[in-house]
Amino acid sequence: MNRLIALTITASLCIAAKAADRDLPVYRDASRPLEERVEDALSRMTVQEKINIIHAQSKFSSRGVPRLGIPDLWCTDGPHGIRPEVLWDQWEQAAWSNDSCVAFPALTCLAATWNPDMSRLYGTSIGQEARYRGKDVLLGPGVNIYRTPLNGRNFEYMGEDPYLASRMVVPYIQGVQQNGVAVSVKHYALNNNEVNRHTTNVIVDDRTLHEIYLPAFKAAVKDGGAWTIMGSYNLYKDQHGCHNSYLLNDILKKEWGFDGAVVSDWGGVHDTDQAITNGLDLEFGTWTDGLHAGASNAYDNYFLAKPYLDRISKGQAGTDELDDKARRVLRLIFRTAMDYTKGEGEMCSEAHYDAARRIGDEGIVLLRNKKRVLPLRLDGPKKKILVVGENAIKMMTVGGGSSSLKVQREVSPLDGIRVAAGNTADVLYARGYVGDVTGEYNGVTTGQDLTDNRTPDELIAEAVALAAGADYVIFVGGLNKSAGQDCEDSDRRELGLPYGQDAVIEALARANRNLVVVNVSGNAVAMPWVDKVPAVIQAWFLGSEAGNSIADVLFGKVNPSGRLPMTFPVALADNSAHAAGAYPGLKRADSNIVDLEYKEGILVGYRWHDTRKIKPLFAFGHGLSYTDFTYGKVTADRREMTVADTITFTVPVTNSGAVAGAEVVQLYISDPKCSVSRPAKELKGFAKVFLQPGETRNVSISVGKDALCYFDADRHDWVAEPGEFIASVGAASDNIKSTFRFNLR
Ligand code: GLC
């Protein structure tokens, strides 16, 4: 009987709820199509309410429509982890005790995995952390192309090749947005250096823009379905990226069909009329009351706030653009803050630490390994390992600019090595050099006291003395996210390592033949000592699990499978942005604008090195393994194709070594006889394959017409010219194993 009563009550509650649903206004009814909800909400809003939702109300939030029960929208940095809470109108952290996060590896490391599955894992994990913290928009990922190795923010981006960046950004976006959190793919576009970032006017030809600098953003929109795009600080065609009609209206919204919201970079808006008409939808971070920079709580004076409302009131502006902006912001709110199915997310879970470690493990690149010094062998008598370098102990998750984090934990390289070695080795430490002893950003401090007043000679002498008696010496150096050393709002001034590290490395190489250099950076660095050092690892900024990932590779728990997402030049002048003298640009006589012409055009990175035959220190796509891979001859399923066809290349790859490992098979396409000049070859496909010792896999990569095209600026379209093409398959851009010639009819 009770069961019958219970069922009756439940049924009547469902009927009541259904009836209540019928009374729900359309915009609140999640079962209704998104566009219906948007139009219904818009129709109920006043002009003032529409103005309210298209600009910030605090440092990281914009207003909803309280009268309609439409919530505020909350944004957070950044691409590598969820920024600590800040006070309403401050950059400084609010010093909460429960907003520490997991720091995932920097996006250069993610790109270096060449594994889209890692991107999906990354996006899912960081999206869960954002959801748990109640954030609706994650201000990342960044996909600006690596044009110069001096750019302070390259560590936040995905390297020099538009195809690699395009393939790696899409799963990250899908992973984040499946949590009901929007990404904000940044910085659109042409923000390729930090010096003069607010005043640089980039001059670049249309073909280069479309072939090099836009593809990753286009993939983010058309394949990734990004819900927001962040405009860039710099100018292009003399308009700031945050209200740039060609980039935002013509390309992003009209050509690509972007239905999301364009968010300004913080302080990137400079003009009300341009902000109204040139495609901006949501203004953040403007530091002005219209009169003086830096006024706090000046939100009503934002360019899209009272000034916009005044123009409408005086009949100087219509409301069509306002409605379009409001529609896009409402769509964003319904996709995020008003998506009641999105779950609770999770924060600082062991699953997230595991994800961070796996991405780090797969992104570390073994650059050099003469005499197979690596992996370090701990069998036999107890070993003595000397670790040298400030980067072995210095926290790297604090600093670097807006991607700086407050972490729950960060395993240093020294700690990771000590834990991994256990009691099989005595692990000693020597400072080696003193770099940057500070450790604070927006009120978050590392708590480390790195003070060391010894002279460089004393520091080197100590390290050399200890090195002499060690079985292995591991130097951990590189850059450190301090100003001018891989940091937002500043570029490096040289390619070489700072703080006298080269001298330390040279001295250690003389003192011990088993020297391993671990370079922690988001950029290429010069390595004048490379021939004297048997083993070199590129270790990126790896976040919370840094020391564990580095130790995993050093001791062979993980067989390194990372591949460089950018070229390491021998010297700065070998890089195309510097060879052509096109950096950092020329300041105009009559204004603070700096004109920066990308004179190298499409020849960025390996495209330049291959075409100009300039041998790099380490090539794009380079990375070694603890095993060996042998390739058979590449074949294809056709010799002839039309633009309607795809062609599938297949190459047998064998793990001919003694341990399991992963190989990244890379496919480059050349168009040797084209009516326009084209790079020697361009990456158009890749596949990462995990092989057991002795295992052979037939690796297939298919491409269509897109892989053969160049952008014809006159026709404003992509063109594949009939004729012969060459497919080159290999393990790096400078390590081609075999080629296949085919014809496009
Ligand atoms: C910064 C950065 C941007 C960041 C924003 C908010 O200046 O350019 O990447 O998301 O402001 O901190």
Residues whose N, C-alpha, C, O or C-beta is under 5 A from the ligand:
A	BS01	GLC	D77 L139 D265 W266 S402
